[in-house]
């Protein structure tokens, strides 16, 4: 769970961005659990903004759309 608190959207502090809560997730598997020779090999999937909440954040007269739901898979080896 990621909380983004309220903030001011302009230099005069007259307009505010609302607070928002976004949900992220991670699932990973360490291949060393199968066999110790796979020590350092890991697979993982990261997801951000899981529920695809649409939001904007404004600053100094410009507004930006929030990042949509994103999923990234990785195969990692650390030695």
C-alpha positions in Angstrom: 0.0 0.0 0.0 1.4 3.4 -1.0 -0.1 6.6 0.3 0.4 9.9 -1.5 -0.6 12.8 0.8 -2.3 16.0 -0.2 -0.1 18.8 -1.7 -0.5 22.2 -3.1 -1.0 22.4 -6.8 0.0 26.1 -7.3 2.6 28.5 -6.0 0.0 30.6 -4.2 -1.2 27.5 -2.2 -4.8 28.1 -3.2 -5.5 24.7 -5.0 -4.7 21.3 -3.5 -4.1 17.9 -4.9 -6.2 15.3 -3.1 -4.6 12.4 -1.2 -4.6 9.0 -2.8 -3.8 5.4 -1.8 -2.4 3.1 -4.4 -1.7 -0.7 -4.1 1.5 -2.4 -5.3 2.4 -6.1 -5.2 5.4 -8.3 -5.6 5.7 -12.1 -5.9 9.1 -13.8 -6.1 10.6 -17.3 -6.2 14.1 -18.2 -5.1 15.3 -21.2 -7.2 17.8 -22.2 -4.5 14.7 -23.7 -2.8 14.8 -26.4 -5.5 18.5 -27.1 -5.5 21.4 -25.2 -3.8 23.3 -25.1 -7.1 20.7 -22.4 -8.2 21.8 -20.1 -5.4 21.4 -16.5 -6.6 18.8 -17.2 -9.2 15.4 -15.5 -8.6 12.2 -14.9 -10.6 9.9 -12.1 -9.7 6.8 -10.2 -10.9 6.2 -6.6 -9.7 2.9 -4.8 -10.1 2.2 -1.1 -9.4 -1.2 0.6 -9.1 -2.8 -2.9 -9.1 -6.4 -1.6 -9.2 -5.5 0.9 -12.1 -6.7 3.9 -10.2 -6.8 7.0 -12.4 -5.5 10.2 -10.8 -3.8 13.5 -11.7 -1.3 15.6 -9.8 -0.9 19.3 -10.6 2.1 21.5 -9.9 2.9 25.0 -11.0 0.1 25.2 -13.6 0.7 21.8 -15.1 -1.2 18.6 -14.5 0.3 15.1 -14.8 -1.6 11.8 -15.1 -0.6 9.1 -12.7 1.1 5.9 -13.9 -1.5 3.3 -14.9 -1.3 -0.3 -13.7 2.1 -1.7 -14.7 3.4 -5.3 -14.5 7.1 -6.1 -14.9 8.6 -9.6 -14.8 12.3 -10.2 -14.0 14.7 -13.1 -13.9 17.6 -12.1 -11.7 21.0 -13.8 -11.0 23.3 -12.5 -8.3 26.7 -13.8 -7.7 
